[in-house]
């Protein structure tokens, strides 16, 4: 039942003072239909004018040793461009009634020249300095243009001023900065007190949060920097709290409400399998295997994330779990992202099962492969085997999602390369069994903050140890001019049995262009630097069978060097491929570079990853001054940091943390991770402490009151239903 307060907040926005029907239509176009919508249309930034000074006072502050930031409101008096050899700068002079100061820009000059026009009034904020002529000067300051009327407005003088995003739909109805502030001020004064609290009183008190009403008021029109900080923190906490509530409910529902299977080691099958392995499991593998065994013995369904760096041995651990399921009379499925990897995994596992049958005659384990490009007759036979339980282990791609696939007794699902499959896709597979146990594997290490959010409903196992005798890959950064020397290194190392990958980035998403580029690089190297070695080629226009053939010929040492314009398929081991040359490395993402590096170093030999980039990037070690960079230069800076990170770190988790920082959180959950609300206030890379508090509160509540029936938790239940109903439908999905 809707309360009287909710009815008031649901009134159309047109009834707010200064809006009316025409402006209401404009607001509706940007998603603001009601009073409530407008109250939650928060500023994109604030300008602190509580420390506004005149030009003369600012000069006095500076002469007395002041080193902080300050704000001056002044009028543009003059501007000029100056040129110094190849460089130029823009100088803008501003004046108020007490004196003048100047602002200078070294970057983005064309843009800033168009912004600052004579007679316009600006609030300029930044850290001042003295020019060589003794003038008060700001370099690349923050600024906001304000009107004559606004400079004296009661809403702004001596306060922290909110600035809102004003889309063109609003500007067409003559809504500018000042008028939008006035409209929102009317809404806050007349309606904010009708807002109903969305967090339990105990959580607010315990975490020193502002009440919702106070938070809304102070987000829009803060009385001080401190209250603004508290208001923002309140909304960050609430956002992360409800995200963690969804994660906690999903985890609880999966464990408690869905019926699973208890699977114990029944025969000598696992011991016999360990005997036929050509290596001993590492301590980390044994530890993870113990965690998985305990989960499988528990009647509640397992829902576990298995993390490990490239080459750490996740697949063997997953295969042993699959054999435990088979030992208990169940089918087990491994879902992988590509046909070539599915076929490769099927071949590798079949080889191990063949060896197993030689030492264990009690049970012949049958394997089926199900991929999209199979012949119709082969696919039909495999589908029949799966339905009649002739197949114990099934390896496949997205073809496993098809409705035709009917499992007889599905007990375990292993999802390889977790990040390539979304929540909804995993769900469509899991409904094919009576809540099978689930292991999701990731060779792309997941930063801690993501493991608490996107994967927070999964129990975590980490293989943090590499197989014995593996040497860390040496990563080198070189400029384009060093390519002849690198090719000579590749040829010299061939004498020691080394094979090499040479990777080129896909510059444009075009198969024709990719094919042309692949053949161009291949032919050029064949006729020049690498004419004395045998070259192979792999590219995106090949079918998976052709790609696999190229990889198998490489494995058989028919090629010394394999040239690729696409990301080399994950999971295929070429033990003697111990050099990877990545051209235009600045074009690749950090996690992509780390995955590529994982293609080498699969033997006891010293492996090398050579990142080749523009000469200007290679060796760039100087500290860049971010505040002066244009967007294009910022991209250059990010590329430099990515490349330096690859040289510095071999640990995938450090790489992943750095990658998240560089990319920014954005919509971290992606379009595939259905069921996760978009974050508008919190930044999971920066707000880790708030995230930890929110997670602790949410998981405690769900543990003690999973149905949210207790009186203090009614407000959470109500808010989840009203604002997170779309996310709740995935609460039972891994």
Order of alpha helices (4+ residues) and beta strands (2+ residues): alpha-alpha-alpha-beta-beta-alpha-beta-beta-beta-alpha-beta-beta-beta-beta-alpha-beta-alpha-alpha-alpha-alpha-alpha-alpha-alpha-beta-alpha-beta-alpha-beta-alpha-beta-beta-alpha-beta-alpha-beta-beta-alpha-beta-alpha-beta-alpha-beta-beta-alpha-beta-alpha-alpha-alpha-alpha-alpha
